[in-house]
Amino acid sequence: MDFAERRAHAVEALAAEGVFDDDDHPLIGVLDRDEVGARIRELHDAFDGPGERLHTVAAKAATLVPVLRWFAEAGMGCEVASPGELAMALEAGFDPSRIVFDSPAKTPTELRHALELGANLNIDNVQELDRIDRLRTTVHGPGSTAEPGPGPASTPSTRAPSIGFRINPQTGSGGIEAMSTASHTSKFGVGLADPGAREMLVQAYAERPWLNQVHVHSGSQGMALDQIASGVAAVHDLAEEINARVGHRQVDRIDIGGGLPVNFTSEETDPTFHRYREAIEDAVPGLFDGRYTVTTEFGRSLLAKAGTIVARVEYVKHIGGRQVVITHAGAQVATRTAFAPESWPLRVSLHAPDGRFRGTTSAHDTRADGEPGSTPAPSLATDSATGPALRSDVAGPCCFSGDLLAQDVDLPAAEPGDLVAVHDTGAYYFSTPFSYNALPRPEVRGYEVGADGRVQWEPVRAAQSVGEILAESGGK
Ligand SMILES: Cc1ncc(COP(=O)(O)O)c(C=O)c1O
């Protein structure tokens, strides 16, 4: 059974259970555990070979403790970028030595905590390095040393598994500027091509034998594989230069970040982790020769395809020649899509109230609207009962016009009580809600589907109640 079939079973099971009859919570986010497991296996297979690996999941992609626990149980690590994410990772059961702490704005308290825990640290800038130098003289814990920070090569190395700089390779932006972190002026890390930066870095490592890692993350979604690979090549070169300068292999870990893009336009998983590995290996053959421990920090590519938002259709209107399908899923669970729809297109399928599939959105062909040289609109994969496709918008409940999940798409005629399933939303969607209009965070569940189509649910997060919203809004 492939994941589209499993998703269909899940939608029907939710409908049969009456989940969408609850007026307080007519939407839910669900995650297919088998799909997540398949992505984890593919990642490990793709990076197989000599040398050690530390595959971490980027917590920001799914800030849900039970979901992070799936990754801990699979033997992975966790990349975190805030005290909340760090607390979630610890609660999910990750050993601190398998936690990587990023963030461009770490406070002294956060740095102290990470050093005491013995988590891996990616240093964002020179001011942060100064703080770590000072903290290392006082902190007592796995990440500490009795010796002053900067010191001779004989300084005992820290027990923290790895500490090093985040490097901005300044190799350029990808297709989504806001997600690109390798532009010349990105706020992250030390700009490698900036005047004096390279020499400053080599010197900083030479003076601190405990700096043993370099890190790069060129961006998320919209990055071409060769762009990601050229960022990795830049930090690999830097590691080789530092090691040549100090005369031994001080830098023995390279953290290559995440950022493998996800295909939101079809069911296909493309590009795969295997293609990613090939692209990196072509550009940096030395990375996988066994001399370096390679750390990864994938998020979206591990989780997106596994997730679906399912919501009830409340009303269906016809305005200006458009079918407007008003649902309960909008900017509060699909924030990026609502605010930047060109960069974050989503597919939505329409289901009958009992969960039966009726059709999936497809791009509306404007040439079919009677213009000269027009051709018929592409046909929809619908069942025969649904009739012709209508030019449609799928809208959410928020009070602004851009609150749309899909705009100007073809969809069969919908009715109140139907359901919509929003595909590929397992990362950065329902797990990363936006509290506009004080809409509640929806319930989240994991699921597995047996060979007989029976769906087994696992609770992940309860829906937020109005009382909880009131309490966190300063109410009584
Ligand atoms: C430092 C870092 N690592 C990893 C990730 C995860 O990226 P993705 O979900 O695209 O794999 C991000 C995302 O913003 C990041 O900033």
The ligand as a Gaussian input file, in Angstrom:
#p B3LYP/6-31G(d) Opt

LIG

0 1
 C       20.310000      25.484000      10.740000
 C       19.185000      24.723000      10.110000
 N       19.308000      23.398000       9.971000
 C       18.329000      22.650000       9.426000
 C       17.147000      23.213000       8.981000
 C       16.090000      22.334000       8.386000
 O       15.876000      22.622000       7.060000
 P       14.897000      21.725000       6.170000
 O       13.645000      21.549000       6.944000
 O       14.702000      22.502000       4.924000
 O       15.596000      20.419000       5.932000
 C       16.985000      24.605000       9.095000
 C       15.759000      25.238000       8.621000
 O       15.517000      26.398000       8.664000
 C       18.029000      25.379000       9.674000
 O       17.917000      26.690000       9.810000

